[in-house]
Amino acid sequence: MSNEEKYQAAFVESFSVEESPFDTSVEYNSIEAWDSIGHMELIANLEDAFDISMEIDDIVDFSSYEKGKEILKKYEVEI
């Protein structure tokens, strides 16, 4: 499974959204499931998928699908 697939799978699993076609414009609170609890579930799924531990500032800044890709680069995860 590619990093892109792992990344999308974390969103699909965390928010119970359709896998295909996946809406890459999704942002925090743009879907009902991406609330504060859903956000922490997403972070936990991403940390597990990529074997990383995100810093608090990065967790707070993780506000969209695209922003998340930028943040993961900091942890040497290329999407």
C-alpha positions in Angstrom: 0.0 0.0 0.0 1.4 3.4 -1.0 1.7 6.3 1.4 -1.2 8.0 -0.6 -3.4 5.0 0.0 -2.5 4.8 3.7 -3.2 8.5 4.0 -6.6 8.3 2.3 -7.5 5.1 4.3 -6.9 7.0 7.6 -9.5 9.6 6.5 -12.0 6.9 5.2 -11.7 4.9 8.5 -11.8 8.0 10.8 -14.7 9.7 9.1 -16.6 6.8 7.5 -16.6 8.5 4.1 -16.6 6.9 0.7 -13.2 5.8 -0.6 -13.8 6.5 -4.2 -13.9 9.2 -5.4 -12.2 10.7 -2.4 -12.8 14.4 -1.8 -9.3 15.8 -1.3 -10.7 19.3 -0.5 -12.0 18.1 2.8 -11.3 20.4 5.8 -11.8 20.4 9.5 -15.6 20.7 10.2 -16.4 20.5 6.5 -17.9 17.1 7.2 -19.9 16.2 10.3 -17.5 13.5 11.4 -14.5 15.8 11.4 -15.1 17.3 14.8 -12.7 17.4 17.7 -13.2 13.7 18.5 -12.9 12.7 14.8 -9.8 14.8 14.6 -8.0 12.9 17.3 -9.1 9.6 15.7 -7.6 10.7 12.4 -4.3 11.7 14.1 -4.2 8.4 15.9 -4.8 6.5 12.7 -2.1 8.5 10.9 0.4 8.0 13.7 -0.2 4.2 13.5 -0.1 4.1 9.7 3.2 5.9 9.4 4.7 4.9 12.8 5.2 8.5 13.9 4.3 10.7 16.9 3.1 14.2 15.9 3.8 17.3 18.0 0.9 19.2 19.5 1.4 22.2 17.2 1.2 19.9 14.2 -2.0 18.2 15.5 -3.6 21.6 16.0 -2.4 22.9 12.5 -3.8 19.8 10.8 -6.8 21.5 9.3 -7.3 20.0 5.9 -6.3 17.1 3.6 -3.7 19.2 1.9 -2.3 20.8 5.0 -1.9 17.3 6.5 0.3 16.3 3.6 2.5 19.3 4.3 2.7 18.4 8.0 3.6 14.8 7.3 6.6 15.9 5.2 8.1 17.2 8.5 8.1 13.5 9.7 9.7 12.3 6.4 6.4 10.9 5.1 6.0 11.8 1.4 2.4 11.6 0.1 
